[in-house]
Amino acid sequence: MAMRSRGLQLRSRRQSVLVAAAVVLGLLLLATAAPRAAAAGLSRNYYAKTCPNVETLVRGAVAQKLQETFNAAPGTLRLFFHDCFVRGCDASVLISGPGDEHSAGADTTLSPDALDLITRAKAAVDAVAGCSNKVSCADILALATRDVVQQAGGPFYPVELGRLDGKVGTRAVVKHSLPGAGFSLDQLNKLFAANGLTQTDMIALSGQ
């Protein structure tokens, strides 16, 4: 019983951290959604004609993965955070190849479970006639992040769709865009402030 109680307490704490970080990301997305949507042509109904059930497909893949391991939840949130900080939310963090983002700095510790979750979500979408290769990986990552947050007990927030996938991912960009293990508090605050986030936001996101 003691071991079970300890496990439940750890899960509860992890969920609390996830929820806190989710609120940060959710508020950030909501605060910037209108101007970015207008500039980039993003819309809640972007796939209404090409893949109308995309959100259901992604949500199903998320639920299946979280049944196997809860580690995928905070891992996916961290994956999204790392992606957006480097080149914007363009899924460049998912690009594999010589000198890619995966092989640099903090990206070398990204969760395999999170990467597997996105792979499964992409496969689920592409398996449906009409949806194959019509939905960007960037949008799938954004939706999956929102869904792991909600399914872990966090808030629901709307996601504008229509992002384009990045074509380039390089080690050099990661070094200057993501916090390193040796960063001082001042360096961390400056980096997060440059992305419109506070010290409190930094602490929540760094807990993933």
C-alpha positions as CSV (number, residue, x, y, z in Angstrom):
1,M,0.0,0.0,0.0
2,A,2.8,2.4,0.9
3,M,4.5,1.9,-2.6
4,R,1.1,2.5,-4.3
5,S,0.5,5.6,-2.3
6,R,3.9,7.0,-3.1
7,G,3.3,6.2,-6.8
8,L,0.0,8.1,-6.8
9,Q,1.6,11.1,-5.0
10,L,4.4,11.2,-7.7
11,R,1.9,11.0,-10.5
12,S,-0.2,13.8,-8.9
13,R,2.9,16.0,-8.6
14,R,3.8,15.4,-12.2
15,Q,0.3,16.2,-13.3
16,S,0.4,19.4,-11.3
17,V,3.6,20.5,-13.0
18,L,2.1,19.5,-16.4
19,V,-1.0,21.6,-15.7
20,A,1.1,24.6,-14.6
21,A,3.2,24.4,-17.8
22,A,0.1,23.9,-19.9
23,V,-1.5,27.1,-18.5
24,V,1.7,28.9,-19.5
25,L,1.6,27.6,-23.1
26,G,-2.1,27.9,-23.4
27,L,-2.2,31.5,-22.3
28,L,0.8,32.3,-24.6
29,L,-1.0,30.8,-27.5
30,L,-4.2,32.5,-26.8
31,A,-2.5,35.9,-26.3
32,T,-0.8,35.7,-29.7
33,A,-3.4,33.7,-31.6
34,A,-5.3,36.6,-33.2
35,P,-2.3,38.6,-34.7
36,R,-0.5,35.4,-35.8
37,A,-3.7,33.9,-37.3
38,A,-4.3,37.0,-39.3
39,A,-0.7,37.1,-40.5
40,A,-0.3,33.5,-41.3
41,G,-3.8,32.5,-42.3
42,L,-4.3,30.2,-39.4
43,S,-7.9,29.0,-38.6
44,R,-9.7,26.6,-36.4
45,N,-11.4,25.3,-39.6
46,Y,-8.3,25.0,-41.7
47,Y,-8.8,21.3,-42.4
48,A,-12.6,21.4,-42.6
49,K,-12.6,20.2,-46.2
50,T,-9.4,18.2,-46.5
51,C,-9.3,16.3,-43.1
52,P,-12.4,17.3,-41.0
53,N,-11.7,14.7,-38.3
54,V,-8.0,15.5,-37.8
55,E,-8.6,16.5,-34.1
56,T,-10.4,13.3,-33.3
57,L,-7.6,11.2,-35.0
58,V,-4.8,13.0,-33.0
59,R,-6.8,12.8,-29.8
60,G,-7.2,9.0,-30.2
61,A,-3.5,8.5,-30.8
62,V,-2.7,10.6,-27.7
63,A,-5.2,8.6,-25.5
64,Q,-3.7,5.3,-26.7
65,K,-0.1,6.4,-25.9
66,L,-1.0,7.8,-22.5
67,Q,-2.6,4.5,-21.6
68,E,0.8,2.9,-22.1
69,T,2.9,5.5,-20.3
70,F,2.2,8.8,-18.7
71,N,5.8,9.9,-19.5
72,A,4.6,10.8,-23.0
73,A,2.5,13.7,-21.5
74,P,5.3,16.0,-20.1
75,G,7.6,14.7,-22.8
76,T,5.3,16.0,-25.5
77,L,4.9,19.4,-23.8
78,R,8.6,19.7,-23.7
79,L,8.9,18.7,-27.3
80,F,6.5,21.4,-28.4
81,F,8.3,23.9,-26.2
82,H,11.7,23.0,-27.8
83,D,10.2,23.2,-31.3
84,C,8.6,26.6,-30.8
85,F,11.7,28.2,-29.2
86,V,14.0,27.4,-32.1
87,R,12.3,28.4,-35.3
88,G,8.8,28.9,-34.3
89,C,6.2,26.1,-34.1
90,D,7.2,24.5,-37.4
91,A,8.1,20.9,-36.4
92,S,11.7,21.4,-37.3
93,V,12.6,19.5,-34.1
94,L,11.2,16.4,-35.8
95,I,13.6,16.5,-38.8
96,S,16.1,13.6,-38.8
97,G,19.4,13.8,-40.6
98,P,23.1,14.8,-40.3
99,G,23.5,17.8,-38.0
100,D,19.8,18.0,-37.1
101,E,18.3,19.6,-34.0
102,H,18.2,16.2,-32.2
103,S,21.9,16.0,-32.0
104,A,22.4,19.4,-30.2
105,G,22.3,20.6,-26.6
106,A,19.0,20.1,-24.7
107,D,17.4,18.4,-27.7
108,T,19.5,15.3,-27.1
109,T,17.4,14.5,-24.0
110,L,13.9,14.8,-25.6
111,S,11.6,12.0,-24.7
112,P,11.5,8.9,-27.0
113,D,7.9,8.4,-25.8
114,A,6.9,11.9,-26.9
115,L,8.5,11.4,-30.3
116,D,6.7,8.0,-30.6
117,L,3.4,9.7,-29.8
118,I,3.8,12.2,-32.6
119,T,4.8,9.5,-35.0
120,R,1.7,7.5,-34.1
121,A,-0.5,10.6,-34.4
122,K,0.9,11.4,-37.8
123,A,0.4,7.7,-38.9
124,A,-3.2,7.8,-37.7
125,V,-3.9,10.9,-39.7
126,D,-2.2,9.7,-42.9
127,A,-4.1,6.4,-42.7
128,V,-7.3,8.1,-43.5
129,A,-8.2,8.6,-47.1
130,G,-8.1,12.3,-48.0
131,C,-5.9,13.2,-44.9
132,S,-2.7,11.6,-46.0
133,N,0.1,14.2,-46.4
134,K,-2.5,17.0,-46.0
135,V,-1.9,17.8,-42.4
136,S,1.4,19.4,-41.3
137,C,3.5,17.8,-38.6
138,A,3.6,21.2,-37.0
139,D,-0.2,21.2,-36.6
140,I,-0.2,17.6,-35.4
141,L,2.4,18.5,-32.7
142,A,0.4,21.5,-31.6
143,L,-2.8,19.5,-31.4
144,A,-1.1,16.5,-29.6
145,T,0.3,18.9,-27.0
146,R,-3.1,20.4,-26.3
147,D,-4.6,16.9,-26.0
148,V,-2.0,15.5,-23.6
149,V,-2.5,18.5,-21.4
150,Q,-6.3,18.0,-21.4
151,Q,-6.1,14.2,-20.9
152,A,-3.7,14.7,-18.0
153,G,-6.2,16.9,-16.2
154,G,-5.1,20.3,-17.6
155,P,-7.2,23.0,-19.4
156,F,-8.5,22.8,-22.9
157,Y,-7.5,25.6,-25.2
158,P,-8.3,26.2,-28.9
159,V,-5.6,25.6,-31.4
160,E,-5.4,27.6,-34.7
161,L,-4.3,25.4,-37.6
162,G,-2.5,25.9,-40.9
163,R,1.2,25.9,-39.8
164,L,3.7,25.0,-42.4
165,D,6.4,22.5,-41.7
166,G,10.0,23.7,-41.5
167,K,12.4,22.3,-44.0
168,V,15.6,22.9,-42.1
169,G,16.8,21.9,-38.6
170,T,20.4,22.6,-37.6
171,R,22.5,22.1,-34.4
172,A,23.8,25.7,-34.5
173,V,20.4,27.3,-34.1
174,V,19.5,25.1,-31.1
175,K,22.6,26.3,-29.1
176,H,21.4,29.9,-29.2
177,S,17.7,29.3,-28.8
178,L,17.3,26.8,-26.0
179,P,18.5,27.0,-22.4
180,G,21.7,25.1,-21.6
181,A,22.6,23.1,-18.5
182,G,25.1,25.8,-17.5
183,F,22.8,28.8,-18.0
184,S,22.6,31.2,-15.0
185,L,19.3,32.5,-13.7
186,D,19.9,35.8,-15.5
187,Q,20.6,34.1,-18.8
188,L,17.4,32.0,-18.4
189,N,15.3,35.0,-17.5
190,K,16.6,36.9,-20.6
191,L,16.0,33.9,-22.9
192,F,12.4,33.4,-21.8
193,A,11.7,37.2,-21.7
194,A,12.8,37.3,-25.4
195,N,9.9,34.9,-26.1
196,G,7.4,36.9,-24.1
197,L,7.6,34.7,-20.9
198,T,8.2,35.5,-17.3
199,Q,10.4,33.9,-14.7
200,T,7.3,32.0,-13.4
201,D,6.6,30.7,-16.9
202,M,10.3,29.6,-17.2
203,I,10.1,27.6,-13.9
204,A,6.9,25.9,-15.1
205,L,8.2,24.9,-18.5
206,S,11.7,23.9,-17.1
207,G,9.9,21.4,-14.9
208,Q,9.1,19.2,-17.9
